[in-house]
């Protein structure tokens, strides 16, 4: 899946983890909440957001 235009790399990597083809290796909801909390507390430095 290509990254949406102007999507920060950290967000794109999280998206890919959510859509992993192998269901057993997909990120769990708890892991996603932790990752999102980290991103909120430490936002990416990229200037452009979609």
C-alpha distance matrix in Angstrom:
0.0 3.8 6.5 8.9 12.1 14.5 12.7 14.7 13.2 14.9 13.2 9.6 10.8 12.3 9.4 7.8 11.3 11.6 9.0 10.3 11.1 14.7 16.3 19.0 16.9 15.0 16.5 19.6 20.6 23.3 21.0 18.7 22.0 23.2 20.1 20.2 24.0 23.6 21.3 23.9 26.7 25.1 22.9 20.7 22.9 20.5 22.4 19.8 18.2 16.4
3.8 0.0 3.8 6.4 8.8 11.4 10.3 12.4 11.4 13.8 12.4 8.8 10.8 13.0 10.4 9.5 13.3 13.9 12.0 13.4 14.7 18.1 19.7 22.1 19.7 17.8 18.7 21.8 22.6 25.0 22.5 20.0 23.0 23.9 20.5 20.4 24.1 23.4 20.6 23.2 25.9 24.0 21.5 18.9 20.6 17.8 19.5 16.8 15.7 14.1
6.5 3.8 0.0 3.8 6.3 8.1 6.5 8.8 8.3 10.8 9.2 6.0 9.0 11.0 8.8 9.1 12.7 13.3 12.4 14.3 16.3 19.4 20.6 22.8 20.1 17.8 17.9 21.0 21.3 23.4 20.9 18.1 20.7 21.6 18.1 17.6 21.1 20.4 17.4 19.8 22.6 20.6 17.9 15.4 17.0 14.3 15.9 13.3 12.0 10.8
8.9 6.4 3.8 0.0 3.8 6.4 5.6 9.1 10.2 12.4 10.0 8.0 11.6 12.7 10.3 11.6 15.0 14.9 14.2 16.7 18.8 21.9 22.6 25.1 22.7 19.9 19.8 22.4 22.1 24.3 22.3 19.1 21.2 22.5 19.1 17.9 21.3 21.0 17.7 19.4 22.5 20.9 17.8 15.6 17.1 14.0 14.8 11.6 9.9 7.7
12.1 8.8 6.3 3.8 0.0 3.8 5.6 9.0 10.7 13.5 11.8 10.3 13.9 15.3 13.5 14.9 18.2 18.3 17.9 20.2 22.3 25.5 26.3 28.6 26.0 23.4 23.0 25.6 25.2 27.1 25.0 21.8 23.6 24.6 21.2 19.8 22.9 22.3 18.8 20.2 23.1 21.2 17.7 15.3 15.9 12.4 12.6 9.2 8.4 6.6
14.5 11.4 8.1 6.4 3.8 0.0 3.8 6.4 9.0 11.6 10.4 9.9 13.4 14.8 13.9 15.6 18.5 19.0 19.2 21.4 24.0 26.8 27.4 29.4 26.6 23.9 23.0 25.5 24.9 26.4 24.1 21.1 22.5 23.1 19.6 18.1 20.8 20.0 16.3 17.6 20.3 18.1 14.6 12.0 12.3 8.7 8.8 5.5 5.4 5.5
12.7 10.3 6.5 5.6 5.6 3.8 0.0 3.8 6.3 8.4 6.6 6.4 9.9 11.1 10.3 12.3 15.0 15.4 16.0 18.2 21.1 23.6 24.1 25.9 23.0 20.4 19.2 21.7 21.2 22.7 20.4 17.3 18.9 19.5 16.0 14.6 17.6 16.8 13.2 15.0 17.7 15.7 12.4 10.1 11.5 8.7 9.9 7.4 5.9 6.1
14.7 12.4 8.8 9.1 9.0 6.4 3.8 0.0 3.8 5.5 5.4 6.3 8.8 10.2 10.8 12.6 14.6 15.7 16.9 18.6 21.8 23.9 24.4 25.6 22.5 20.1 18.6 21.1 20.8 21.6 19.0 16.3 17.7 17.6 14.0 13.1 15.7 14.2 10.7 12.9 15.1 12.6 9.6 6.7 8.4 6.2 8.7 7.7 7.1 8.9
13.2 11.4 8.3 10.2 10.7 9.0 6.3 3.8 0.0 3.8 5.5 5.0 6.1 8.6 9.7 10.5 12.4 14.3 15.4 16.3 19.5 21.4 22.3 23.3 19.9 18.0 16.7 19.7 20.0 20.8 17.7 15.6 17.6 17.1 13.3 13.4 16.1 14.2 11.4 14.4 16.2 13.5 11.3 8.2 10.1 8.7 11.8 11.2 10.8 12.2
14.9 13.8 10.8 12.4 13.5 11.6 8.4 5.5 3.8 0.0 3.8 5.5 5.2 6.4 8.8 10.0 10.8 12.7 14.6 15.6 19.1 20.5 20.9 21.5 18.2 16.1 14.2 16.9 17.0 17.4 14.3 12.3 14.1 13.3 9.5 10.0 12.5 10.5 8.0 11.4 13.1 10.7 9.1 7.0 10.0 9.8 13.1 12.9 11.9 13.5
13.2 12.4 9.2 10.0 11.8 10.4 6.6 5.4 5.5 3.8 0.0 3.8 5.5 5.1 6.2 8.8 10.0 10.7 12.7 14.5 17.9 19.7 19.6 20.8 17.9 15.2 13.4 15.7 15.4 16.4 13.8 11.0 12.8 13.1 9.5 8.8 12.1 11.2 8.3 10.9 13.6 12.0 9.9 8.5 11.7 10.9 13.4 12.3 10.2 11.0
9.6 8.8 6.0 8.0 10.3 9.9 6.4 6.3 5.0 5.5 3.8 0.0 3.8 5.4 5.0 6.3 8.7 9.9 10.7 12.3 15.5 17.6 18.2 19.7 16.7 14.3 13.4 16.3 16.6 18.1 15.4 12.8 15.3 15.7 12.1 12.1 15.5 14.6 11.9 14.7 17.3 15.5 13.3 11.3 14.0 12.4 15.0 13.4 11.6 11.7
10.8 10.8 9.0 11.6 13.9 13.4 9.9 8.8 6.1 5.2 5.5 3.8 0.0 3.8 5.4 5.1 6.3 8.8 10.0 10.5 14.0 15.5 16.3 17.2 13.9 11.9 11.0 14.3 15.3 16.4 13.2 11.4 14.3 14.1 10.5 11.7 14.9 13.5 11.7 15.1 17.1 15.3 14.0 12.2 15.1 14.3 17.4 16.4 14.9 15.3
12.3 13.0 11.0 12.7 15.3 14.8 11.1 10.2 8.6 6.4 5.1 5.4 3.8 0.0 3.8 5.4 5.1 6.4 8.9 10.1 13.8 15.0 14.8 15.8 12.8 10.1 8.4 11.2 11.7 12.9 10.0 7.7 10.7 11.1 7.7 8.6 12.1 11.5 10.1 13.1 15.4 14.4 13.4 12.6 16.0 15.6 18.4 17.4 15.2 15.4
9.4 10.4 8.8 10.3 13.5 13.9 10.3 10.8 9.7 8.8 6.2 5.0 5.4 3.8 0.0 3.8 5.4 5.1 6.5 8.8 12.1 14.1 14.0 15.8 13.3 10.2 9.5 12.2 12.5 14.7 12.4 9.7 12.7 13.9 11.0 11.0 14.7 14.8 12.9 15.4 18.2 17.3 15.7 14.7 17.9 16.8 19.1 17.3 14.8 14.1
7.8 9.5 9.1 11.6 14.9 15.6 12.3 12.6 10.5 10.0 8.8 6.3 5.1 5.4 3.8 0.0 3.8 5.4 5.1 6.0 9.3 11.4 12.2 13.9 11.1 8.8 9.2 12.6 14.0 16.1 13.4 11.5 15.0 15.8 12.8 13.8 17.4 16.9 15.4 18.3 20.8 19.6 18.2 16.8 19.8 18.6 21.2 19.5 17.5 16.9
11.3 13.3 12.7 15.0 18.2 18.5 15.0 14.6 12.4 10.8 10.0 8.7 6.3 5.1 5.4 3.8 0.0 3.8 5.5 5.3 9.1 9.9 10.1 11.1 8.1 5.6 5.6 9.2 11.1 12.9 10.1 8.9 12.7 13.2 10.8 12.4 15.8 15.4 14.7 17.7 19.8 19.0 18.4 17.5 20.8 20.3 23.1 21.9 19.7 19.4
11.6 13.9 13.3 14.9 18.3 19.0 15.4 15.7 14.3 12.7 10.7 9.9 8.8 6.4 5.1 5.4 3.8 0.0 3.8 5.8 9.1 10.2 9.2 11.1 9.2 5.6 5.6 8.1 9.1 11.9 10.1 8.1 11.7 13.3 11.4 12.2 15.6 16.2 15.4 17.7 20.3 20.1 19.2 18.8 22.2 21.5 24.0 22.3 19.7 18.8
9.0 12.0 12.4 14.2 17.9 19.2 16.0 16.9 15.4 14.6 12.7 10.7 10.0 8.9 6.5 5.1 5.5 3.8 0.0 3.8 6.2 8.5 8.4 11.2 9.7 6.8 8.5 11.1 12.5 15.4 13.7 12.0 15.5 17.1 15.0 15.7 19.3 19.7 18.5 21.0 23.7 23.1 21.9 21.0 24.2 23.0 25.4 23.3 20.8 19.5
10.3 13.4 14.3 16.7 20.2 21.4 18.2 18.6 16.3 15.6 14.5 12.3 10.5 10.1 8.8 6.0 5.3 5.8 3.8 0.0 3.8 5.4 6.6 8.7 6.8 5.2 8.1 11.2 13.6 16.0 13.9 13.1 16.9 17.8 15.8 17.4 20.7 20.6 19.9 22.8 25.1 24.3 23.5 22.4 25.5 24.6 27.3 25.5 23.4 22.4
11.1 14.7 16.3 18.8 22.3 24.0 21.1 21.8 19.5 19.1 17.9 15.5 14.0 13.8 12.1 9.3 9.1 9.1 6.2 3.8 0.0 3.8 6.1 8.9 8.2 7.8 11.2 13.8 16.3 19.0 17.2 16.6 20.3 21.4 19.6 21.0 24.4 24.4 23.7 26.5 28.8 28.1 27.2 26.0 29.0 27.8 30.4 28.5 26.3 25.0
14.7 18.1 19.4 21.9 25.5 26.8 23.6 23.9 21.4 20.5 19.7 17.6 15.5 15.0 14.1 11.4 9.9 10.2 8.5 5.4 3.8 0.0 3.8 5.5 5.6 6.5 10.3 12.4 15.5 17.8 16.2 16.3 20.0 20.8 19.5 21.5 24.5 24.5 24.4 27.2 29.2 28.7 28.3 27.3 30.5 29.8 32.6 30.9 28.7 27.7
16.3 19.7 20.6 22.6 26.3 27.4 24.1 24.4 22.3 20.9 19.6 18.2 16.3 14.8 14.0 12.2 10.1 9.2 8.4 6.6 6.1 3.8 0.0 3.8 5.5 5.3 8.7 9.8 12.7 15.2 14.3 14.5 17.8 19.1 18.4 20.0 22.9 23.4 23.6 26.0 28.1 28.1 27.8 27.4 30.8 30.2 32.9 31.3 28.7 27.6
19.0 22.1 22.8 25.1 28.6 29.4 25.9 25.6 23.3 21.5 20.8 19.7 17.2 15.8 15.8 13.9 11.1 11.1 11.2 8.7 8.9 5.5 3.8 0.0 3.8 5.7 8.5 9.3 12.8 14.4 13.4 14.6 17.7 18.4 18.1 20.3 22.7 23.0 23.8 26.3 28.0 28.0 28.2 27.9 31.3 31.2 34.1 32.9 30.5 29.8
16.9 19.7 20.1 22.7 26.0 26.6 23.0 22.5 19.9 18.2 17.9 16.7 13.9 12.8 13.3 11.1 8.1 9.2 9.7 6.8 8.2 5.6 5.5 3.8 0.0 3.8 6.5 8.7 12.3 13.6 11.6 12.8 16.2 16.4 15.5 18.1 20.6 20.4 21.0 23.8 25.4 25.0 25.2 24.7 28.0 27.9 31.0 29.9 27.8 27.4
15.0 17.8 17.8 19.9 23.4 23.9 20.4 20.1 18.0 16.1 15.2 14.3 11.9 10.1 10.2 8.8 5.6 5.6 6.8 5.2 7.8 6.5 5.3 5.7 3.8 0.0 3.8 6.3 9.4 11.5 9.7 9.9 13.5 14.3 13.3 15.2 18.1 18.3 18.5 21.1 23.1 22.9 22.8 22.5 25.9 25.7 28.5 27.2 24.8 24.3
16.5 18.7 17.9 19.8 23.0 23.0 19.2 18.6 16.7 14.2 13.4 13.4 11.0 8.4 9.5 9.2 5.6 5.6 8.5 8.1 11.2 10.3 8.7 8.5 6.5 3.8 0.0 3.8 6.6 8.2 6.0 6.3 9.9 10.5 9.7 11.9 14.4 14.8 15.3 17.8 19.6 19.7 19.9 20.0 23.6 23.8 26.6 25.6 23.2 23.0
19.6 21.8 21.0 22.4 25.6 25.5 21.7 21.1 19.7 16.9 15.7 16.3 14.3 11.2 12.2 12.6 9.2 8.1 11.1 11.2 13.8 12.4 9.8 9.3 8.7 6.3 3.8 0.0 3.8 5.4 5.1 6.1 8.6 9.9 10.4 12.1 14.1 15.3 16.3 18.2 19.9 20.7 21.2 21.9 25.6 26.0 28.7 27.8 25.0 24.8
20.6 22.6 21.3 22.1 25.2 24.9 21.2 20.8 20.0 17.0 15.4 16.6 15.3 11.7 12.5 14.0 11.1 9.1 12.5 13.6 16.3 15.5 12.7 12.8 12.3 9.4 6.6 3.8 0.0 3.8 5.5 5.0 6.2 8.7 9.8 10.4 12.2 14.2 15.1 16.2 18.2 19.6 19.9 21.2 24.9 25.4 27.7 26.7 23.7 23.5
23.3 25.0 23.4 24.3 27.1 26.4 22.7 21.6 20.8 17.4 16.4 18.1 16.4 12.9 14.7 16.1 12.9 11.9 15.4 16.0 19.0 17.8 15.2 14.4 13.6 11.5 8.2 5.4 3.8 0.0 3.8 5.4 5.2 6.3 8.7 9.9 10.6 12.5 14.3 15.4 16.6 18.2 19.3 20.9 24.6 25.6 28.1 27.6 24.9 25.2
21.0 22.5 20.9 22.3 25.0 24.1 20.4 19.0 17.7 14.3 13.8 15.4 13.2 10.0 12.4 13.4 10.1 10.1 13.7 13.9 17.2 16.2 14.3 13.4 11.6 9.7 6.0 5.1 5.5 3.8 0.0 3.8 5.4 5.1 6.1 8.6 9.8 10.6 12.3 14.2 15.3 16.2 17.2 18.3 22.0 23.1 25.9 25.5 23.1 23.6
18.7 20.0 18.1 19.1 21.8 21.1 17.3 16.3 15.6 12.3 11.0 12.8 11.4 7.7 9.7 11.5 8.9 8.1 12.0 13.1 16.6 16.3 14.5 14.6 12.8 9.9 6.3 6.1 5.0 5.4 3.8 0.0 3.8 5.4 5.0 6.0 8.4 9.8 10.4 12.1 14.1 14.9 15.2 16.3 20.1 20.7 23.2 22.5 19.8 20.1
22.0 23.0 20.7 21.2 23.6 22.5 18.9 17.7 17.6 14.1 12.8 15.3 14.3 10.7 12.7 15.0 12.7 11.7 15.5 16.9 20.3 20.0 17.8 17.7 16.2 13.5 9.9 8.6 6.2 5.2 5.4 3.8 0.0 3.8 5.5 5.1 6.0 8.5 9.8 10.4 12.1 13.9 14.6 16.5 20.2 21.3 23.5 23.1 20.3 20.9
23.2 23.9 21.6 22.5 24.6 23.1 19.5 17.6 17.1 13.3 13.1 15.7 14.1 11.1 13.9 15.8 13.2 13.3 17.1 17.8 21.4 20.8 19.1 18.4 16.4 14.3 10.5 9.9 8.7 6.3 5.1 5.4 3.8 0.0 3.8 5.5 5.1 6.2 8.7 9.9 10.6 12.0 13.6 15.5 19.1 20.7 23.2 23.4 21.1 22.2
20.1 20.5 18.1 19.1 21.2 19.6 16.0 14.0 13.3 9.5 9.5 12.1 10.5 7.7 11.0 12.8 10.8 11.4 15.0 15.8 19.6 19.5 18.4 18.1 15.5 13.3 9.7 10.4 9.8 8.7 6.1 5.0 5.5 3.8 0.0 3.8 5.5 5.1 6.2 8.7 9.9 10.3 11.1 12.4 16.1 17.3 20.1 20.2 18.0 19.2
20.2 20.4 17.6 17.9 19.8 18.1 14.6 13.1 13.4 10.0 8.8 12.1 11.7 8.6 11.0 13.8 12.4 12.2 15.7 17.4 21.0 21.5 20.0 20.3 18.1 15.2 11.9 12.1 10.4 9.9 8.6 6.0 5.1 5.5 3.8 0.0 3.8 5.3 4.9 6.1 8.5 9.6 9.6 11.5 15.2 16.2 18.4 18.3 15.7 16.8
24.0 24.1 21.1 21.3 22.9 20.8 17.6 15.7 16.1 12.5 12.1 15.5 14.9 12.1 14.7 17.4 15.8 15.6 19.3 20.7 24.4 24.5 22.9 22.7 20.6 18.1 14.4 14.1 12.2 10.6 9.8 8.4 6.0 5.1 5.5 3.8 0.0 3.8 5.4 5.1 6.1 8.4 9.7 12.4 15.8 17.6 19.7 20.1 17.8 19.4
23.6 23.4 20.4 21.0 22.3 20.0 16.8 14.2 14.2 10.5 11.2 14.6 13.5 11.5 14.8 16.9 15.4 16.2 19.7 20.6 24.4 24.5 23.4 23.0 20.4 18.3 14.8 15.3 14.2 12.5 10.6 9.8 8.5 6.2 5.1 5.3 3.8 0.0 3.8 5.5 5.1 5.8 7.9 10.2 13.5 15.7 18.2 19.1 17.5 19.5
21.3 20.6 17.4 17.7 18.8 16.3 13.2 10.7 11.4 8.0 8.3 11.9 11.7 10.1 12.9 15.4 14.7 15.4 18.5 19.9 23.7 24.4 23.6 23.8 21.0 18.5 15.3 16.3 15.1 14.3 12.3 10.4 9.8 8.7 6.2 4.9 5.4 3.8 0.0 3.8 5.5 4.9 5.0 7.0 10.6 12.3 14.7 15.4 13.6 15.8
23.9 23.2 19.8 19.4 20.2 17.6 15.0 12.9 14.4 11.4 10.9 14.7 15.1 13.1 15.4 18.3 17.7 17.7 21.0 22.8 26.5 27.2 26.0 26.3 23.8 21.1 17.8 18.2 16.2 15.4 14.2 12.1 10.4 9.9 8.7 6.1 5.1 5.5 3.8 0.0 3.8 5.5 5.4 8.8 11.8 13.6 15.2 15.9 14.0 16.1
26.7 25.9 22.6 22.5 23.1 20.3 17.7 15.1 16.2 13.1 13.6 17.3 17.1 15.4 18.2 20.8 19.8 20.3 23.7 25.1 28.8 29.2 28.1 28.0 25.4 23.1 19.6 19.9 18.2 16.6 15.3 14.1 12.1 10.6 9.9 8.5 6.1 5.1 5.5 3.8 0.0 3.8 6.2 9.7 12.1 14.8 16.6 18.0 16.7 19.3
25.1 24.0 20.6 20.9 21.2 18.1 15.7 12.6 13.5 10.7 12.0 15.5 15.3 14.4 17.3 19.6 19.0 20.1 23.1 24.3 28.1 28.7 28.1 28.0 25.0 22.9 19.7 20.7 19.6 18.2 16.2 14.9 13.9 12.0 10.3 9.6 8.4 5.8 4.9 5.5 3.8 0.0 3.8 6.5 8.8 11.8 14.0 15.8 15.1 18.1
22.9 21.5 17.9 17.8 17.7 14.6 12.4 9.6 11.3 9.1 9.9 13.3 14.0 13.4 15.7 18.2 18.4 19.2 21.9 23.5 27.2 28.3 27.8 28.2 25.2 22.8 19.9 21.2 19.9 19.3 17.2 15.2 14.6 13.6 11.1 9.6 9.7 7.9 5.0 5.4 6.2 3.8 0.0 3.8 6.4 8.7 10.6 12.2 11.3 14.4
20.7 18.9 15.4 15.6 15.3 12.0 10.1 6.7 8.2 7.0 8.5 11.3 12.2 12.6 14.7 16.8 17.5 18.8 21.0 22.4 26.0 27.3 27.4 27.9 24.7 22.5 20.0 21.9 21.2 20.9 18.3 16.3 16.5 15.5 12.4 11.5 12.4 10.2 7.0 8.8 9.7 6.5 3.8 0.0 3.8 5.5 8.5 10.0 9.9 13.1
22.9 20.6 17.0 17.1 15.9 12.3 11.5 8.4 10.1 10.0 11.7 14.0 15.1 16.0 17.9 19.8 20.8 22.2 24.2 25.5 29.0 30.5 30.8 31.3 28.0 25.9 23.6 25.6 24.9 24.6 22.0 20.1 20.2 19.1 16.1 15.2 15.8 13.5 10.6 11.8 12.1 8.8 6.4 3.8 0.0 3.8 6.4 9.2 10.4 14.0
20.5 17.8 14.3 14.0 12.4 8.7 8.7 6.2 8.7 9.8 10.9 12.4 14.3 15.6 16.8 18.6 20.3 21.5 23.0 24.6 27.8 29.8 30.2 31.2 27.9 25.7 23.8 26.0 25.4 25.6 23.1 20.7 21.3 20.7 17.3 16.2 17.6 15.7 12.3 13.6 14.8 11.8 8.7 5.5 3.8 0.0 3.8 5.8 7.6 11.1
22.4 19.5 15.9 14.8 12.6 8.8 9.9 8.7 11.8 13.1 13.4 15.0 17.4 18.4 19.1 21.2 23.1 24.0 25.4 27.3 30.4 32.6 32.9 34.1 31.0 28.5 26.6 28.7 27.7 28.1 25.9 23.2 23.5 23.2 20.1 18.4 19.7 18.2 14.7 15.2 16.6 14.0 10.6 8.5 6.4 3.8 0.0 3.8 6.7 10.3
19.8 16.8 13.3 11.6 9.2 5.5 7.4 7.7 11.2 12.9 12.3 13.4 16.4 17.4 17.3 19.5 21.9 22.3 23.3 25.5 28.5 30.9 31.3 32.9 29.9 27.2 25.6 27.8 26.7 27.6 25.5 22.5 23.1 23.4 20.2 18.3 20.1 19.1 15.4 15.9 18.0 15.8 12.2 10.0 9.2 5.8 3.8 0.0 3.8 6.8
18.2 15.7 12.0 9.9 8.4 5.4 5.9 7.1 10.8 11.9 10.2 11.6 14.9 15.2 14.8 17.5 19.7 19.7 20.8 23.4 26.3 28.7 28.7 30.5 27.8 24.8 23.2 25.0 23.7 24.9 23.1 19.8 20.3 21.1 18.0 15.7 17.8 17.5 13.6 14.0 16.7 15.1 11.3 9.9 10.4 7.6 6.7 3.8 0.0 3.8
16.4 14.1 10.8 7.7 6.6 5.5 6.1 8.9 12.2 13.5 11.0 11.7 15.3 15.4 14.1 16.9 19.4 18.8 19.5 22.4 25.0 27.7 27.6 29.8 27.4 24.3 23.0 24.8 23.5 25.2 23.6 20.1 20.9 22.2 19.2 16.8 19.4 19.5 15.8 16.1 19.3 18.1 14.4 13.1 14.0 11.1 10.3 6.8 3.8 0.0
